[in-house]
Amino acid sequence: MKRIGRQLGGLTQLITAMGSEITQVVQDMHGAIANPLGWRGADYVPAPRIYGAVRLGLRHAGEVAALGALAADPYRRVSYLDLQSVLNGVFGQLLSAQRSHYALPMTLHPARPEPERDTLVLYLHGLCMNESCWQHTAQQHFNQRLESTFNADIAYLRYNTGRHISDNGARLSRLLEHTPLPPRLILIGHSMGGLLARSAVHHARRHGHRWVERVSHLACLGSPHQGALLEQVGNQANRLLAVTPYSRPLMRLGNLRSDGIRDLRFGYVVEEQWQGLPEDAPRPRSKVPLDDHIQHLFLAGTLSEHRTPEPLGDWLVGVDSALARRLYPDAPQLTRVQFHGMGHMAMLADARTYRALSDWLAL
């Protein structure tokens, strides 16, 4: 009962914030239409009062909606994890700023891995996902081989994917620094999870965290090292809204997308890559080198047919971006693998993914 109340309270906060943003967009468009030249003093005095009343009404409507849902069935058992994961991915920084109960904290599952094992394999999910995305038959068979061959323990990371990847990387580095670990650590990240793993490694090296010395292998499955096409297209579309004063207020809605999504535009993994840049910067900044002491695997999926001269990506990430050919043309510590007929999410359940991981780890 208490947990459901906290979750509904967080949802109410989000509804209220979103309602306020949408109301502001409408108010700005109203102003642009009523005063296209932007003259001072031309605004209608009643308008701010009207829109203020709308915001107040939305806030109370959100509270009533939450209470109504709770009153309808106060004893129901509801899993909010998938909904939370999506909302965190899209509005994660907003939830964190509000200190909302709906914001997902960074946690390991299980909370304390077994340090008496020889190896810990840590899986990191992608945008809007959680640890349940890994639960497939092929992955379970792969885990059994890890456990028998490496005496490995298996753990999963859950985190707010809407925060900056660099913020999550620093949090993960601190978390692992204070977690009892076995002698070897293997990191396997899907999509944003791969970038997060690289960010955490970079942060650990910079701040002298000891856990990074245990990392032997880091795998990135469909990770947008050179950026995600959809976010790049979305960013350009949002920039076009600034052309006229009538469409400019709509940029406010486009800019509501999370910091984590923005980082995917160019594959930002450290703060220096985005700090000080405008939210809709059209070009990337400097690259982050691969760690010389860690073996890397970059896996790309493509929906194109075999022997296609320039294969497309997996719907979300292009082949060149997933393989980071431009960023790291010659990297002895990097193995690249490409599979045809493999989508972005399908690679999590595809047996070829885990055969590639097995070959790379010499299982």
NURO-468789 format. One record per residue: chain; residue number from 1; x, y, z of N, C-alpha, C in turn. Coordinates in steps of 0.05 Angstrom, whole numbers. Example, Ala and Ser with C-alpha at 12.3 -4.5 7.8 and 13.67 -1.06 7.14 Angstrom:
residues 2
> A	1	264	-114	156	246	-90	156	264	-66	156 $
> A	2	257	-45	142	273	-21	143	258	1	157 $
end
This chain:
residues 363
> A	1	17	-24	0	0	0	0	18	25	0 $
> A	2	37	26	18	55	49	20	71	52	-6 $
> A	3	81	30	-17	97	31	-41	80	41	-65 $
> A	4	55	32	-67	38	41	-89	33	71	-87 $
> A	5	29	80	-62	25	108	-57	48	125	-66 $
> A	6	73	115	-61	97	130	-69	99	131	-99 $
> A	7	92	108	-112	94	107	-141	74	126	-154 $
> A	8	49	126	-144	29	144	-154	36	173	-149 $
> A	9	49	178	-126	58	205	-121	79	215	-141 $
> A	10	97	197	-148	117	204	-169	104	209	-196 $
> A	11	84	192	-202	71	196	-228	55	222	-228 $
> A	12	44	229	-206	30	255	-204	49	278	-209 $
> A	13	73	277	-197	93	297	-202	99	300	-231 $
> A	14	102	277	-245	109	278	-273	86	290	-289 $
> A	15	61	282	-284	38	293	-298	37	323	-294 $
> A	16	41	332	-269	40	360	-264	61	375	-279 $
> A	17	86	365	-279	107	378	-294	102	379	-324 $
> A	18	93	357	-335	88	356	-363	65	374	-370 $
> A	19	44	375	-353	22	393	-358	31	422	-358 $
> A	20	49	429	-340	60	456	-339	75	463	-364 $
> A	21	92	444	-374	107	449	-398	89	453	-422 $
> A	22	69	436	-425	51	438	-448	35	464	-447 $
> A	23	27	472	-422	13	497	-419	31	520	-427 $
> A	24	57	519	-420	75	540	-428	78	542	-458 $
> A	25	79	519	-471	81	519	-500	56	533	-513 $
> A	26	33	526	-503	8	539	-513	9	569	-507 $
> A	27	18	577	-484	19	605	-477	39	620	-495 $
> A	28	62	607	-500	82	620	-518	71	623	-546 $
> A	29	57	603	-556	46	604	-583	24	626	-584 $
> A	30	8	628	-563	-12	649	-561	1	676	-563 $
> A	31	23	679	-548	37	705	-549	49	711	-576 $
> A	32	59	690	-590	71	694	-616	50	702	-637 $
> A	33	27	691	-634	5	697	-653	-6	725	-647 $
> A	34	-10	731	-621	-21	757	-614	-2	780	-618 $
> A	35	24	774	-616	44	795	-618	68	785	-634 $
> A	36	64	781	-661	85	769	-678	111	784	-679 $
> A	37	111	810	-674	135	826	-675	149	828	-648 $
> A	38	137	817	-627	150	816	-601	152	843	-588 $
> A	39	132	861	-593	133	888	-580	127	885	-550 $
> A	40	141	900	-535	136	901	-506	109	914	-500 $
> A	41	96	904	-480	71	916	-471	47	908	-488 $
> A	42	52	892	-508	30	884	-526	15	860	-516 $
> A	43	26	846	-496	13	822	-486	-13	829	-472 $
> A	44	-32	811	-473	-57	815	-459	-54	808	-430 $
> A	45	-62	826	-412	-58	822	-384	-72	797	-373 $
> A	46	-97	791	-382	-110	768	-371	-97	741	-377 $
> A	47	-81	740	-399	-70	714	-408	-54	700	-386 $
> A	48	-34	713	-373	-19	699	-353	-36	688	-330 $
> A	49	-57	703	-323	-75	693	-302	-90	669	-311 $
> A	50	-99	669	-336	-113	646	-347	-96	621	-347 $
> A	51	-71	624	-357	-54	601	-359	-44	592	-331 $
> A	52	-42	611	-312	-36	603	-285	-58	586	-273 $
> A	53	-82	593	-279	-105	578	-269	-105	550	-282 $
> A	54	-97	548	-307	-96	522	-320	-75	504	-307 $
> A	55	-52	516	-300	-31	501	-287	-41	491	-259 $
> A	56	-54	508	-245	-65	500	-219	-85	477	-222 $
> A	57	-101	480	-242	-121	458	-247	-108	432	-254 $
> A	58	-87	433	-270	-73	408	-278	-60	395	-253 $
> A	59	-49	412	-236	-37	401	-212	-57	386	-195 $
> A	60	-80	399	-190	-100	386	-174	-113	362	-188 $
> A	61	-115	364	-215	-126	341	-230	-107	317	-227 $
> A	62	-81	322	-228	-62	300	-224	-65	287	-197 $
> A	63	-69	304	-177	-72	293	-150	-97	276	-148 $
> A	64	-119	287	-159	-144	272	-158	-142	246	-173 $
> A	65	-129	247	-196	-127	222	-212	-111	201	-197 $
> A	66	-90	209	-184	-74	190	-168	-90	178	-145 $
> A	67	-104	196	-131	-120	186	-108	-143	168	-118 $
> A	68	-154	175	-141	-176	158	-152	-166	131	-159 $
> A	69	-143	129	-172	-132	103	-179	-126	86	-154 $
> A	70	-116	99	-133	-110	85	-108	-136	75	-95 $
> A	71	-156	93	-95	-181	85	-82	-196	63	-97 $
> A	72	-192	61	-123	-206	41	-138	-198	13	-129 $
> A	73	-173	8	-122	-164	-18	-113	-139	-15	-97 $
> A	74	-141	-7	-71	-118	-1	-55	-101	-25	-49 $
> A	75	-110	-50	-53	-95	-74	-45	-84	-89	-69 $
> A	76	-86	-77	-93	-76	-92	-117	-46	-93	-117 $
> A	77	-35	-114	-128	-6	-117	-131	1	-110	-160 $
> A	78	15	-88	-163	21	-77	-190	52	-75	-192 $
> A	79	62	-85	-214	91	-81	-220	94	-56	-237 $
> A	80	109	-37	-227	112	-12	-242	140	-10	-256 $
> A	81	155	-32	-254	183	-29	-263	186	-22	-292 $
> A	82	171	-35	-310	173	-30	-338	164	-1	-345 $
> A	83	141	7	-332	132	34	-337	152	55	-326 $
> A	84	163	49	-302	183	67	-291	207	69	-310 $
> A	85	216	46	-321	239	46	-338	236	63	-362 $
> A	86	212	62	-374	207	78	-398	206	108	-391 $
> A	87	192	115	-369	189	142	-361	216	154	-352 $
> A	88	233	137	-339	259	146	-332	276	151	-356 $
> A	89	273	134	-377	289	139	-401	282	164	-415 $
> A	90	256	172	-415	247	195	-430	249	221	-414 $
> A	91	244	219	-387	242	242	-370	259	239	-345 $
> A	92	280	223	-347	296	216	-323	307	239	-308 $
> A	93	319	259	-322	331	281	-308	309	298	-294 $
> A	94	285	299	-306	263	314	-293	255	301	-267 $
> A	95	253	274	-268	245	259	-244	266	263	-222 $
> A	96	292	262	-230	313	265	-210	313	293	-198 $
> A	97	308	313	-215	308	341	-205	285	345	-186 $
> A	98	263	331	-190	240	333	-172	243	316	-147 $
> A	99	265	300	-146	269	280	-125	244	262	-123 $
> A	100	234	255	-146	210	238	-148	216	210	-139 $
> A	101	196	197	-126	198	169	-120	198	152	-145 $
> A	102	190	164	-167	189	149	-192	216	147	-205 $
> A	103	235	162	-196	263	161	-207	276	135	-197 $
> A	104	287	120	-215	300	95	-208	328	100	-197 $
> A	105	334	89	-174	362	91	-164	379	70	-178 $
> A	106	406	75	-177	424	55	-189	428	33	-169 $
> A	107	422	8	-177	424	-15	-159	435	-39	-174 $
> A	108	449	-56	-159	458	-82	-169	437	-104	-161 $
> A	109	434	-123	-178	416	-146	-173	430	-172	-180 $
> A	110	437	-188	-160	432	-185	-131	449	-162	-120 $
> A	111	440	-152	-97	452	-127	-86	482	-132	-79 $
> A	112	489	-156	-70	517	-161	-62	526	-186	-77 $
> A	113	541	-183	-99	552	-207	-112	570	-223	-94 $
> A	114	575	-248	-102	591	-266	-85	621	-262	-90 $
> A	115	635	-249	-72	664	-244	-77	681	-268	-77 $
> A	116	671	-291	-66	688	-315	-66	689	-329	-93 $
> A	117	673	-320	-112	676	-331	-139	700	-319	-153 $
> A	118	708	-331	-175	732	-321	-190	725	-298	-208 $
> A	119	700	-296	-217	693	-276	-237	665	-265	-231 $
> A	120	661	-240	-236	634	-228	-236	628	-218	-265 $
> A	121	605	-227	-276	596	-217	-302	573	-198	-296 $
> A	122	576	-173	-304	555	-153	-298	543	-144	-325 $
> A	123	516	-147	-326	501	-139	-350	489	-111	-345 $
> A	124	490	-94	-366	480	-67	-364	460	-62	-387 $
> A	125	435	-56	-380	414	-53	-400	416	-26	-414 $
> A	126	399	-23	-434	399	2	-450	376	21	-443 $
> A	127	372	41	-459	353	62	-455	324	51	-451 $
> A	128	311	61	-430	283	55	-424	279	26	-416 $
> A	129	301	11	-410	298	-17	-404	306	-22	-374 $
> A	130	305	-47	-366	314	-55	-340	325	-83	-342 $
> A	131	333	-95	-320	348	-121	-321	332	-144	-333 $
> A	132	305	-141	-334	289	-163	-345	293	-167	-375 $
> A	133	305	-147	-389	309	-150	-418	329	-172	-425 $
> A	134	345	-180	-405	366	-201	-410	355	-229	-407 $
> A	135	331	-233	-397	322	-259	-390	312	-275	-414 $
> A	136	331	-287	-429	324	-303	-452	339	-329	-450 $
> A	137	329	-349	-464	340	-376	-463	370	-376	-471 $
> A	138	377	-363	-493	405	-363	-502	423	-351	-481 $
> A	139	413	-329	-469	430	-316	-448	433	-334	-424 $
> A	140	412	-348	-416	413	-366	-393	433	-388	-398 $
> A	141	434	-400	-422	453	-420	-429	482	-409	-428 $
> A	142	485	-385	-438	511	-372	-436	520	-368	-408 $
> A	143	501	-360	-390	508	-356	-362	517	-382	-349 $
> A	144	504	-404	-357	512	-430	-346	540	-437	-353 $
> A	145	548	-430	-378	576	-436	-386	595	-418	-371 $
> A	146	587	-393	-366	604	-375	-351	608	-386	-322 $
> A	147	587	-395	-311	588	-405	-283	606	-430	-281 $
> A	148	604	-447	-301	619	-472	-299	648	-468	-307 $
> A	149	654	-451	-328	681	-448	-338	697	-428	-322 $
> A	150	685	-406	-314	699	-385	-300	693	-383	-270 $
> A	151	676	-402	-261	667	-400	-233	656	-372	-228 $
> A	152	637	-364	-247	628	-336	-248	602	-333	-233 $
> A	153	599	-309	-222	574	-300	-211	562	-280	-231 $
> A	154	535	-279	-232	521	-262	-251	506	-240	-237 $
> A	155	508	-216	-246	494	-193	-234	484	-175	-256 $
> A	156	464	-159	-249	451	-141	-268	450	-113	-255 $
> A	157	453	-92	-272	451	-65	-263	424	-53	-271 $
> A	158	412	-39	-252	388	-23	-258	394	6	-253 $
> A	159	386	24	-271	393	52	-268	373	69	-284 $
> A	160	374	95	-277	357	115	-290	370	123	-317 $
> A	161	360	113	-339	373	117	-365	368	145	-376 $
> A	162	352	161	-363	348	189	-372	369	208	-362 $
> A	163	386	200	-343	407	217	-334	430	217	-354 $
> A	164	447	237	-352	471	237	-370	487	211	-366 $
> A	165	497	200	-388	513	175	-387	537	180	-369 $
> A	166	549	204	-371	572	210	-354	565	210	-324 $
> A	167	541	220	-317	532	219	-289	528	191	-280 $
> A	168	516	174	-296	512	146	-289	539	132	-288 $
> A	169	558	139	-306	584	126	-305	598	132	-279 $
> A	170	597	157	-270	609	164	-244	596	149	-221 $
> A	171	569	147	-222	554	132	-201	562	103	-201 $
> A	172	564	91	-225	571	63	-226	600	58	-216 $
> A	173	618	76	-223	645	73	-214	646	74	-183 $
> A	174	632	92	-171	632	94	-142	618	70	-129 $
> A	175	597	60	-142	583	37	-132	601	12	-132 $
> A	176	616	8	-154	633	-16	-156	658	-13	-137 $
> A	177	666	12	-133	689	16	-115	682	8	-86 $
> A	178	657	9	-79	648	2	-52	634	-25	-51 $
> A	179	637	-41	-72	625	-68	-73	647	-89	-72 $
> A	180	645	-109	-54	665	-131	-54	663	-146	-81 $
> A	181	686	-148	-95	687	-160	-121	707	-183	-122 $
> A	182	702	-203	-139	722	-224	-144	745	-213	-160 $
> A	183	765	-230	-165	789	-220	-179	784	-210	-207 $
> A	184	764	-221	-221	759	-212	-249	731	-202	-252 $
> A	185	728	-181	-269	702	-169	-275	699	-167	-305 $
> A	186	676	-176	-315	669	-175	-343	644	-158	-346 $
> A	187	645	-137	-363	622	-120	-367	610	-124	-394 $
> A	188	583	-128	-395	569	-133	-420	546	-113	-421 $
> A	189	547	-94	-439	526	-74	-441	512	-74	-467 $
> A	190	486	-70	-467	470	-68	-491	463	-39	-496 $
> A	191	468	-30	-521	461	-2	-529	473	18	-510 $
> A	192	457	34	-496	468	54	-478	484	41	-456 $
> A	193	478	16	-449	493	2	-428	522	-1	-434 $
> A	194	529	-5	-460	557	-7	-468	571	20	-464 $
> A	195	558	42	-471	569	68	-467	573	74	-437 $
> A	196	554	65	-421	556	68	-392	580	54	-381 $
> A	197	584	29	-390	607	14	-381	633	28	-388 $
> A	198	635	39	-412	659	54	-420	663	79	-403 $
> A	199	640	92	-397	641	117	-381	651	110	-353 $
> A	200	641	89	-341	650	81	-314	679	74	-313 $
> A	201	689	60	-334	718	54	-335	735	79	-337 $
> A	202	726	98	-354	741	123	-357	741	138	-330 $
> A	203	718	140	-317	717	154	-292	735	141	-271 $
> A	204	735	114	-270	751	100	-250	781	105	-255 $
> A	205	790	105	-280	818	111	-286	825	139	-277 $
> A	206	808	158	-282	813	186	-276	815	191	-246 $
> A	207	798	176	-231	797	181	-202	811	160	-185 $
> A	208	826	142	-198	841	123	-183	825	102	-169 $
> A	209	802	95	-180	786	74	-167	798	46	-173 $
> A	210	800	30	-153	815	5	-156	799	-17	-171 $
> A	211	773	-15	-171	757	-37	-183	764	-41	-213 $
> A	212	771	-19	-227	776	-21	-255	799	-39	-262 $
> A	213	818	-43	-243	840	-62	-248	831	-90	-251 $
> A	214	807	-96	-242	796	-124	-244	782	-129	-270 $
> A	215	776	-108	-286	761	-111	-311	780	-123	-332 $
> A	216	772	-146	-343	788	-159	-364	775	-155	-391 $
> A	217	748	-155	-392	733	-154	-418	710	-135	-415 $
> A	218	704	-120	-437	681	-102	-439	668	-106	-466 $
> A	219	643	-114	-466	628	-119	-491	606	-98	-494 $
> A	220	604	-88	-518	583	-68	-525	566	-80	-548 $
> A	221	541	-85	-542	523	-98	-561	505	-76	-573 $
> A	222	509	-69	-598	492	-49	-611	494	-22	-598 $
> A	223	517	-14	-588	521	11	-575	528	33	-595 $
> A	224	516	57	-593	520	78	-613	545	95	-606 $
> A	225	568	84	-611	593	98	-604	597	123	-621 $
> A	226	586	124	-645	587	147	-662	560	161	-664 $
> A	227	542	153	-647	516	167	-646	493	149	-656 $
> A	228	469	155	-647	445	141	-656	430	158	-676 $
> A	229	423	145	-699	412	160	-721	386	173	-714 $
> A	230	368	160	-699	342	171	-693	344	196	-677 $
> A	231	363	197	-657	366	221	-641	378	244	-658 $
> A	232	396	237	-677	407	257	-694	386	270	-712 $
> A	233	368	252	-723	346	262	-740	327	279	-723 $
> A	234	320	269	-699	302	284	-682	313	311	-674 $
> A	235	339	312	-669	352	337	-662	350	357	-684 $
> A	236	355	348	-709	354	366	-732	325	376	-736 $
> A	237	306	358	-732	278	366	-735	270	387	-714 $
> A	238	280	383	-690	274	402	-669	287	430	-675 $
> A	239	311	430	-686	324	455	-693	309	470	-714 $
> A	240	296	456	-733	280	469	-753	256	484	-742 $
> A	241	247	476	-719	224	490	-707	231	519	-699 $
> A	242	256	526	-698	264	553	-690	262	572	-714 $
> A	243	254	563	-737	254	580	-761	233	602	-758 $
> A	244	210	596	-747	189	617	-745	181	620	-716 $
> A	245	171	644	-709	162	649	-681	138	632	-674 $
> A	246	123	622	-694	99	607	-688	106	578	-680 $
> A	247	127	567	-693	135	539	-686	156	538	-664 $
> A	248	169	561	-658	191	561	-639	182	550	-611 $
> A	249	158	557	-602	150	546	-575	149	516	-574 $
> A	250	145	503	-597	144	473	-598	171	461	-592 $
> A	251	193	477	-595	219	466	-588	220	459	-558 $
> A	252	204	472	-542	203	467	-513	196	438	-508 $
> A	253	176	427	-524	168	399	-521	191	381	-530 $
> A	254	203	388	-553	225	371	-562	248	370	-542 $
> A	255	253	393	-529	275	394	-509	269	380	-483 $
> A	256	245	369	-480	238	354	-456	251	327	-456 $
> A	257	261	318	-479	273	291	-480	297	291	-461 $
> A	258	303	268	-450	322	266	-428	351	272	-436 $
> A	259	367	277	-416	396	281	-421	408	255	-432 $
> A	260	399	233	-423	409	207	-433	404	204	-463 $
> A	261	380	211	-472	374	210	-500	392	229	-516 $
> A	262	396	253	-506	413	272	-519	441	261	-522 $
> A	263	451	247	-502	478	236	-503	481	216	-525 $
> A	264	459	203	-533	461	183	-554	464	195	-581 $
> A	265	460	221	-584	463	234	-610	491	230	-621 $
> A	266	511	232	-604	539	229	-613	554	208	-596 $
> A	267	540	194	-579	553	174	-562	571	186	-541 $
> A	268	561	207	-528	577	220	-506	579	201	-482 $
> A	269	603	198	-472	608	181	-448	621	196	-425 $
> A	270	631	220	-430	643	236	-409	632	264	-409 $
> A	271	633	278	-387	621	304	-384	633	325	-403 $
> A	272	659	323	-408	672	343	-425	661	343	-453 $
> A	273	648	322	-462	638	321	-489	612	337	-493 $
> A	274	597	341	-472	572	356	-474	572	382	-458 $
> A	275	589	384	-438	588	408	-420	594	433	-436 $
> A	276	577	454	-432	581	479	-445	570	481	-473 $
> A	277	560	459	-484	548	460	-511	518	466	-509 $
> A	278	506	478	-529	477	482	-529	464	454	-531 $
> A	279	439	454	-521	424	428	-520	422	415	-547 $
> A	280	420	431	-568	416	419	-595	441	424	-613 $
> A	281	464	420	-601	489	423	-616	489	404	-640 $
> A	282	496	413	-664	494	396	-688	518	379	-693 $
> A	283	541	383	-679	565	368	-684	577	357	-659 $
> A	284	591	334	-661	602	321	-637	628	335	-628 $
> A	285	636	327	-604	662	336	-593	682	313	-593 $
> A	286	704	316	-578	726	297	-579	718	269	-571 $
> A	287	733	249	-580	727	221	-574	742	214	-548 $
> A	288	733	192	-536	746	181	-512	760	155	-520 $
> A	289	786	154	-515	801	130	-524	793	105	-509 $
> A	290	796	82	-522	791	56	-508	812	51	-488 $
> A	291	805	37	-467	824	30	-446	843	9	-456 $
> A	292	869	15	-454	890	-3	-465	891	-30	-450 $
> A	293	882	-31	-426	885	-55	-409	861	-74	-410 $
> A	294	841	-67	-426	816	-82	-427	811	-92	-455 $
> A	295	803	-117	-459	794	-127	-484	766	-119	-490 $
> A	296	761	-107	-514	734	-97	-521	722	-114	-543 $
> A	297	696	-117	-542	680	-129	-564	658	-109	-572 $
> A	298	658	-101	-597	636	-85	-608	620	-102	-627 $
> A	299	595	-106	-621	577	-123	-638	556	-105	-651 $
> A	300	553	-109	-677	533	-94	-693	513	-113	-706 $
> A	301	488	-105	-706	468	-119	-720	459	-103	-744 $
> A	302	451	-116	-766	441	-102	-789	417	-118	-800 $
> A	303	397	-104	-810	374	-117	-822	378	-121	-852 $
> A	304	401	-112	-863	406	-115	-891	413	-144	-898 $
> A	305	410	-151	-923	417	-178	-933	447	-182	-934 $
> A	306	455	-207	-935	484	-213	-938	494	-201	-964 $
> A	307	519	-193	-964	533	-182	-987	523	-155	-995 $
> A	308	508	-142	-978	500	-114	-983	524	-96	-981 $
> A	309	531	-80	-1001	556	-64	-1000	558	-46	-976 $
> A	310	536	-32	-970	535	-14	-947	511	-21	-930 $
> A	311	514	-41	-912	490	-50	-897	480	-28	-878 $
> A	312	454	-28	-875	441	-10	-856	445	-20	-828 $
> A	313	434	-6	-809	437	-14	-781	415	-32	-772 $
> A	314	410	-32	-746	391	-50	-733	365	-36	-727 $
> A	315	358	-15	-742	336	3	-738	343	27	-721 $
> A	316	359	24	-700	365	46	-682	394	55	-684 $
> A	317	413	37	-689	441	43	-690	453	33	-716 $
> A	318	468	50	-729	481	42	-754	505	24	-749 $
> A	319	512	9	-770	534	-10	-767	560	4	-761 $
> A	320	566	26	-775	591	40	-770	592	51	-742 $
> A	321	569	60	-732	569	71	-705	573	48	-684 $
> A	322	559	26	-688	562	4	-669	590	-8	-669 $
> A	323	603	-8	-692	630	-18	-694	652	3	-690 $
> A	324	644	28	-689	662	51	-684	686	51	-703 $
> A	325	680	47	-728	702	45	-747	717	72	-751 $
> A	326	702	94	-750	715	120	-753	730	128	-728 $
> A	327	719	122	-704	731	130	-679	756	114	-673 $
> A	328	756	88	-678	778	71	-671	785	53	-695 $
> A	329	797	65	-716	804	49	-740	824	27	-734 $
> A	330	843	32	-717	863	12	-710	865	10	-680 $
> A	331	854	-11	-669	854	-15	-640	859	-44	-634 $
> A	332	883	-52	-626	890	-80	-622	873	-93	-600 $
> A	333	862	-77	-581	847	-88	-560	817	-90	-566 $
> A	334	810	-86	-592	782	-85	-601	776	-107	-621 $
> A	335	755	-123	-616	745	-143	-634	717	-134	-644 $
> A	336	714	-134	-670	688	-126	-682	674	-150	-694 $
> A	337	647	-151	-689	631	-173	-700	605	-161	-712 $
> A	338	597	-170	-735	573	-160	-748	555	-184	-756 $
> A	339	529	-181	-751	510	-202	-758	488	-190	-775 $
> A	340	481	-205	-797	458	-197	-814	432	-208	-802 $
> A	341	411	-195	-810	385	-204	-801	381	-202	-771 $
> A	342	392	-182	-758	391	-179	-729	383	-150	-722 $
> A	343	360	-148	-708	351	-122	-699	362	-114	-673 $
> A	344	357	-89	-665	369	-77	-641	361	-92	-616 $
> A	345	336	-97	-612	327	-112	-588	329	-142	-592 $
> A	346	327	-151	-617	328	-180	-622	355	-192	-615 $
> A	347	376	-175	-615	403	-186	-609	405	-196	-581 $
> A	348	388	-187	-563	388	-196	-535	379	-225	-532 $
> A	349	363	-234	-551	353	-262	-550	366	-280	-571 $
> A	350	382	-269	-589	394	-284	-611	417	-301	-601 $
> A	351	417	-326	-607	439	-344	-599	465	-336	-611 $
> A	352	465	-323	-634	491	-315	-646	505	-294	-629 $
> A	353	490	-278	-615	503	-258	-597	520	-272	-576 $
> A	354	509	-293	-564	522	-306	-542	544	-326	-552 $
> A	355	541	-335	-577	563	-351	-589	587	-332	-593 $
> A	356	581	-308	-603	603	-288	-607	617	-281	-581 $
> A	357	601	-278	-560	612	-272	-533	629	-296	-523 $
> A	358	619	-320	-528	633	-344	-519	660	-347	-534 $
> A	359	660	-342	-560	685	-343	-576	704	-322	-566 $
> A	360	695	-298	-561	712	-276	-553	724	-282	-525 $
> A	361	709	-294	-507	719	-300	-481	733	-327	-480 $
> A	362	733	-342	-503	746	-368	-504	733	-388	-484 $
> A	363	707	-388	-484	693	-407	-465	694	-435	-477 $
end
